[in-house]
């Protein structure tokens, strides 16, 4: 026994104590660090994460009631593509009070069932000009709002006012044109090629304002009373001549409608939109005659 103790003591003394002590210290430090790390995660646990699912399971979940692409689209996150702004246009009245502006309405080209597409000849500051809807009236604070058979409605700084056709008394009821008995005429004039007139007619139906490109119209008065409309050629004098008209002819009637009666004049304009024949009664060099042609 004593011999064994001596051998063990000899073995112990022969060990490299310095290296062993360093190894023990390192192991002790590592172990202590491990213990502290366990203590840290006990105080602040790691958030639980779910494992990734296979693609087949993901597809089955989305199709069985989860979030779908159609559901995202239906939310209109960026607004509706075809949504229209909720704007209500300000109504334009037809029975507005009579205007006090110093202007005269000398002519109208009204478009049937569309009072926003007509034209008006308005005299302001001694000058006649043709205006379309929404156009400002020269020399005033007004603009043209509507074109009716016997009047126009002006928008004067947001207030609607009525401007009656020259020669018609103001009333709050819009006059509907009536068709009188036609006058039979015998005189005839040469007519231009039918195709050319048909093309011009369709052009004027589509754009009534072009009427004033082909013919210039100005009211003629004697002793303060309207007696007709003076006609002069526009940009196509040859067509004006082919129809049988001459410069300074005084138009008195169209298809039997007397142009000196404003209601009949409006009826004449409306009839020309659908008629295939036209008869213009004119005064030329003191003589009354008819100019007839096919449209």
C-alpha positions as CSV (number, residue, x, y, z in Angstrom):
1,X,0.0,0.0,0.0
2,X,2.8,2.4,0.9
3,X,4.5,1.5,-2.3
4,X,1.4,2.4,-4.3
5,X,1.1,5.7,-2.6
6,X,4.7,6.5,-3.5
7,X,4.2,5.6,-7.1
8,X,1.1,7.8,-7.3
9,X,3.0,10.7,-5.7
10,X,5.8,10.2,-8.2
11,X,3.3,10.2,-11.1
12,X,1.6,13.3,-9.8
13,X,4.8,15.2,-9.5
14,X,5.7,14.2,-13.0
15,X,2.6,15.8,-14.6
16,X,2.8,19.2,-16.3
17,X,0.8,21.1,-13.7
18,X,1.1,24.5,-15.5
19,X,-0.5,23.3,-18.7
20,X,-3.2,21.3,-16.8
21,X,-4.1,24.4,-14.8
22,X,-4.5,26.5,-17.9
23,X,-6.7,23.8,-19.6
24,X,-8.9,23.7,-16.5
25,X,-9.2,27.4,-16.4
26,X,-10.2,27.5,-20.1
27,X,-12.8,24.8,-19.6
28,X,-14.1,26.5,-16.5
29,X,-14.6,29.8,-18.5
30,X,-16.3,28.0,-21.3
31,X,-18.7,26.2,-18.9
32,X,-19.5,29.5,-17.1
33,X,-20.2,31.2,-20.4
34,X,-22.5,28.4,-21.3
35,X,-24.4,28.7,-18.0
36,X,-24.8,32.5,-18.5
37,X,-26.1,32.0,-22.1
38,X,-28.7,29.6,-20.8
39,X,-29.7,32.1,-18.1
40,X,-30.1,34.8,-20.8
41,X,-32.4,32.9,-23.1
42,X,-34.5,31.9,-20.0
43,X,-35.1,35.6,-19.3
44,X,-35.6,36.5,-23.1
45,X,-37.0,33.5,-24.8
46,X,-36.5,33.0,-28.6
47,X,-39.7,33.9,-30.6
48,X,-41.5,30.7,-31.8
49,X,-41.3,30.3,-35.6
50,X,-43.4,27.9,-37.6
51,X,-41.7,25.6,-40.1
52,X,-42.1,26.3,-43.8
53,X,-44.9,24.4,-45.4
54,X,-44.6,22.5,-48.6
55,X,-45.9,24.4,-51.7
56,X,-48.8,21.9,-52.1
57,X,-50.1,22.7,-48.6
58,X,-49.7,26.4,-49.2
59,X,-51.9,26.2,-52.3
60,X,-54.6,24.2,-50.5
61,X,-54.8,26.7,-47.7
62,X,-55.1,29.7,-50.1
63,X,-57.8,28.1,-52.1
64,X,-59.8,27.0,-49.0
65,X,-60.5,30.5,-47.5
66,X,-57.2,32.4,-46.9
67,X,-56.0,35.6,-48.7
68,X,-56.4,35.3,-52.4
69,X,-55.3,37.4,-55.3
70,X,-58.9,38.1,-56.3
71,X,-59.6,39.3,-52.7
72,X,-56.7,41.7,-52.9
73,X,-57.9,43.1,-56.3
74,X,-61.4,43.5,-55.0
75,X,-60.2,45.8,-52.2
76,X,-59.3,48.5,-54.9
77,X,-56.2,49.5,-52.9
78,X,-55.3,52.1,-55.5
79,X,-58.8,53.2,-56.4
80,X,-61.2,52.0,-59.1
81,X,-59.8,52.2,-62.6
82,X,-63.1,53.2,-64.3
83,X,-64.5,55.3,-61.4
84,X,-66.1,58.5,-62.5
85,X,-65.9,61.7,-60.4
86,X,-69.1,62.4,-58.6
87,X,-69.7,65.8,-60.2
88,X,-73.1,67.3,-60.8
89,X,-73.2,70.0,-63.5
90,X,-74.9,73.2,-62.6
91,X,-78.4,73.2,-64.2
92,X,-79.0,75.9,-66.8
93,X,-82.5,77.3,-66.6
94,X,-84.5,78.3,-69.7
95,X,-86.8,80.7,-67.9
96,X,-84.1,83.1,-66.6
97,X,-84.9,86.8,-66.3
98,X,-84.3,89.1,-69.3
99,X,-80.7,90.4,-69.5
100,X,-79.9,94.1,-69.1
101,X,-76.6,93.8,-71.1
102,X,-76.3,96.1,-74.1
103,X,-76.2,93.3,-76.7
104,X,-78.5,92.1,-79.5
105,X,-79.3,88.6,-80.6
106,X,-79.6,88.8,-84.4
107,X,-79.4,85.2,-85.4
108,X,-79.6,81.6,-84.1
109,X,-78.6,78.2,-85.4
110,X,-80.4,75.9,-82.9
111,X,-79.7,72.1,-82.9
112,X,-82.8,70.0,-82.3
113,X,-82.9,68.4,-78.8
114,X,-79.4,69.7,-78.0
115,X,-79.3,73.2,-76.7
116,X,-75.6,72.9,-76.0
117,X,-74.5,72.5,-79.6
118,X,-76.1,75.6,-81.3
119,X,-74.7,78.9,-82.5
120,X,-75.8,82.5,-81.9
121,X,-75.1,85.7,-83.8
122,X,-74.7,88.4,-81.1
123,X,-74.1,92.1,-81.7
124,X,-71.9,93.7,-79.0
125,X,-70.2,97.1,-79.2
126,X,-71.5,97.6,-82.7
127,X,-69.9,94.3,-84.0
128,X,-71.6,91.1,-84.9
129,X,-69.9,87.8,-84.1
130,X,-70.9,84.1,-84.1
131,X,-70.6,82.4,-80.7
132,X,-70.8,78.7,-79.7
133,X,-71.9,77.5,-76.3
134,X,-69.4,78.4,-73.4
135,X,-67.8,81.1,-75.6
136,X,-67.4,84.5,-73.8
137,X,-69.3,87.4,-75.3
138,X,-67.1,90.3,-76.4
139,X,-67.2,93.4,-74.2
140,X,-69.2,91.7,-71.4
141,X,-68.7,89.4,-68.4
142,X,-71.1,86.9,-69.9
143,X,-70.7,83.7,-71.9
144,X,-73.2,81.7,-74.0
145,X,-74.8,79.0,-71.9
146,X,-77.7,77.6,-74.1
147,X,-79.2,78.1,-77.5
148,X,-83.0,77.8,-77.8
149,X,-85.3,78.3,-80.7
150,X,-86.2,81.9,-79.9
151,X,-83.6,83.0,-77.3
152,X,-80.2,82.2,-75.8
153,X,-79.3,81.9,-72.1
154,X,-76.3,83.9,-70.9
155,X,-74.1,83.0,-67.9
156,X,-73.3,86.4,-66.4
157,X,-70.8,85.7,-63.6
158,X,-72.8,82.6,-62.5
159,X,-76.2,84.2,-62.9
160,X,-78.4,83.0,-65.9
161,X,-80.1,85.7,-68.0
162,X,-82.2,85.5,-71.1
163,X,-81.4,87.3,-74.4
164,X,-84.3,87.2,-76.8
165,X,-84.0,87.0,-80.5
166,X,-84.2,90.5,-82.0
167,X,-87.8,91.3,-82.8
168,X,-89.4,88.8,-80.3
169,X,-90.9,90.1,-77.0
170,X,-89.5,88.5,-73.8
171,X,-91.5,85.7,-72.2
172,X,-90.6,82.9,-69.8
173,X,-92.0,80.3,-72.1
174,X,-89.8,79.1,-74.9
175,X,-91.7,79.3,-78.2
176,X,-91.9,76.1,-80.2
177,X,-91.7,76.7,-84.0
178,X,-94.9,76.1,-86.0
179,X,-95.1,75.4,-89.6
180,X,-97.3,77.7,-91.7
181,X,-98.9,77.1,-95.0
182,X,-96.3,77.1,-97.8
183,X,-96.3,79.7,-100.5
184,X,-96.3,78.3,-104.1
185,X,-93.6,79.9,-106.3
186,X,-93.0,79.4,-110.0
187,X,-89.6,80.9,-110.8
188,X,-86.6,78.5,-111.0
189,X,-82.9,78.8,-111.1
190,X,-80.1,76.5,-112.2
191,X,-78.9,74.1,-109.5
192,X,-75.3,72.9,-108.8
193,X,-74.3,69.2,-108.9
194,X,-76.4,67.2,-106.4
195,X,-73.4,65.4,-104.9
196,X,-71.6,68.6,-104.1
197,X,-74.7,70.1,-102.3
198,X,-75.3,66.8,-100.5
199,X,-71.7,66.9,-99.1
200,X,-72.1,70.5,-98.0
201,X,-75.5,69.6,-96.4
202,X,-74.0,66.7,-94.4
203,X,-71.1,68.9,-93.4
204,X,-73.5,71.6,-92.0
205,X,-75.6,69.0,-90.2
206,X,-72.5,67.7,-88.4
207,X,-71.0,71.2,-87.7
208,X,-73.7,74.0,-88.0
209,X,-71.1,76.6,-87.4
210,X,-69.7,76.0,-90.9
211,X,-72.8,77.7,-92.4
212,X,-71.1,81.0,-91.8
213,X,-68.0,79.8,-93.8
214,X,-70.1,79.6,-97.0
215,X,-72.6,82.4,-96.6
216,X,-72.5,85.7,-94.7
217,X,-75.8,86.7,-93.2
218,X,-76.7,90.1,-91.8
219,X,-80.2,91.4,-90.8
220,X,-81.6,94.2,-93.1
221,X,-83.9,96.8,-91.6
222,X,-86.1,99.6,-93.0
223,X,-87.6,102.2,-90.7
224,X,-86.5,100.1,-87.8
225,X,-88.3,97.0,-88.9
226,X,-86.7,93.7,-90.1
227,X,-87.3,93.1,-93.8
228,X,-85.0,90.1,-94.4
229,X,-81.4,89.0,-94.4
230,X,-78.7,90.3,-96.7
231,X,-76.7,87.4,-98.2
232,X,-73.0,87.6,-99.4
233,X,-70.7,84.7,-100.4
234,X,-68.2,83.2,-98.0
235,X,-65.1,81.1,-98.7
236,X,-66.7,79.3,-101.7
237,X,-68.1,82.0,-104.0
238,X,-68.5,79.5,-106.8
239,X,-70.9,77.4,-104.8
240,X,-72.8,80.5,-103.8
241,X,-73.2,81.3,-107.5
242,X,-74.1,77.8,-108.5
243,X,-77.0,77.8,-106.1
244,X,-78.3,80.7,-108.0
245,X,-77.6,83.4,-105.5
246,X,-75.8,86.7,-106.0
247,X,-74.0,89.0,-103.6
248,X,-76.4,91.3,-101.7
249,X,-79.5,89.3,-102.4
250,X,-82.1,89.9,-99.7
251,X,-83.6,86.6,-98.4
252,X,-87.2,87.0,-97.5
253,X,-88.4,83.4,-97.1
254,X,-87.2,79.8,-97.1
255,X,-89.5,77.0,-98.2
256,X,-92.5,79.3,-97.5
257,X,-91.4,80.3,-94.0
258,X,-91.2,84.1,-93.7
259,X,-87.8,85.1,-92.3
260,X,-89.2,88.4,-91.0
261,X,-91.2,86.3,-88.4
262,X,-88.6,84.9,-86.0
263,X,-90.6,81.8,-85.1
264,X,-91.1,80.9,-88.8
265,X,-87.4,81.5,-89.4
266,X,-86.5,78.9,-86.7
267,X,-89.0,76.5,-88.4
268,X,-87.2,77.0,-91.7
269,X,-83.8,76.2,-90.3
270,X,-85.1,73.1,-88.6
271,X,-86.9,71.9,-91.8
272,X,-83.7,72.3,-93.9
273,X,-82.0,69.6,-91.7
274,X,-84.3,66.9,-93.2
275,X,-85.5,68.4,-96.4
276,X,-84.1,67.4,-99.8
277,X,-85.3,70.5,-101.6
278,X,-85.0,74.2,-100.8
279,X,-86.7,77.3,-102.1
280,X,-85.4,80.7,-101.2
281,X,-87.5,83.8,-101.9
282,X,-85.2,86.7,-102.5
283,X,-85.4,90.4,-103.4
284,X,-82.9,91.4,-106.1
285,X,-82.7,94.8,-107.6
286,X,-86.3,95.6,-106.4
287,X,-87.8,92.4,-107.8
288,X,-88.9,89.3,-105.8
289,X,-88.0,85.9,-107.2
290,X,-87.4,82.4,-106.0
291,X,-84.2,80.3,-106.1
292,X,-84.9,76.6,-106.1
293,X,-82.4,73.8,-105.8
294,X,-82.1,70.2,-104.6
295,X,-80.0,69.2,-101.6
